[in-house]
Amino acid sequence: MTGSNSSSSLHRRGPKATKPRSRSTQDRPAAASVSLPPPSGGSEEEGDRDGAAPFHVNRSGFPVEPQTWERMWLQAARIHPEGKIVVEKIRNGAQLPAPPIPPVPIYRSSMPIPDWLQAVQSYMKMLQYNHTGTQLFEIRKTRPLSGLMETAKEMTREALPIKCLEAVILGIYLTNAQSAVERFPISFKTQFSGNYFHHVVLGIYYSGSYGALGMSRRSDLMDKPLTFRTLSDLIFEYEESYKKYFHSVKKVKIGLYVPHDPHSFQPIEWRQLVLSVGKMMQTDLKKELEKYARDMRMKILKSSSAQSPVKERCRGKSLSPPRRVCRRDKSPAALDKKPAELSTLNEVGYQIRI
């Protein structure tokens, strides 16, 4: 989504003072209504930094509040190559074309999983990437999964452009019904020209293959087909894509599999494994990634019903529980032993097992 097309789609959905908000005030931080930021940015409404340029977050929900709306236009004028000219052209336009509202894809049982993933990615691309400098849907990473799924529903209703973090939540929402598809977040921290950049995609594991869903300014940093045999192959593919834009990958963070229950109160685990890519040899990196992928698969196969918490793993340590070494004593003396007598009971009467 570039130029006037992206801004015109937002222009058609301006603030409506009379319509009730779709989100409760309990989920909204107190700092939602603030004054417009100074030209240099840096207000408490600032969401994050994308390199040297800050971007803001719409924390007031929908319909967009007038202050948030004006701040978005100011930020778009600062970061757009043509500045205020294109903003004034759109805002003062008498007849702007109505933006298309893409239909939400519908899964059919006869549809192969790779085709469904492609349909989900195509839907995200039709929503387009948000270049305005303001993230329109607030995503709090510590929020329970059930709350994030409500935000994903709101994305489908509003049909507005999204950024990479919103695409991860939307991808989870649209693949919840496919229990055989495992989803997990993959975050990248890269460096270019002295600035750090952050990006996140939704990793996919299905039937022995890895892929990804996501949104980005660059087409080769969005999704990846479900054709990678190992997790390390998928990560190295993203690393090669970054090299095309002269970005060096500094860190990779990989989370746990996301539950398929949309009503779960469990938050998403975003960073179970953290690897400093710039300080590791590729062979060591591959070893750590494959060990983590194996542990992830073992956790699903062995303890899918236990729902026990998993401790964060340091590099070089396995998530798999340690094996207990127990050797049976088959000597004749051991076979002739009789059951424990009363003398082997402790003070409270429990038998002590040796």
Helices and strands as residue ranges (DSSP letters): H 3-11, G 25-27, G 30-32, E 46-50, E 53-57, H 66-79, H 84-91, H 113-127, E 134-135, H 145-158, H 164-174, E 182-192, E 195-206, E 209-213, G 219-221, E 224-228, H 231-243, E 248-254, E 273-276, G 277-279, H 282-303, H 332-335, G 342-344
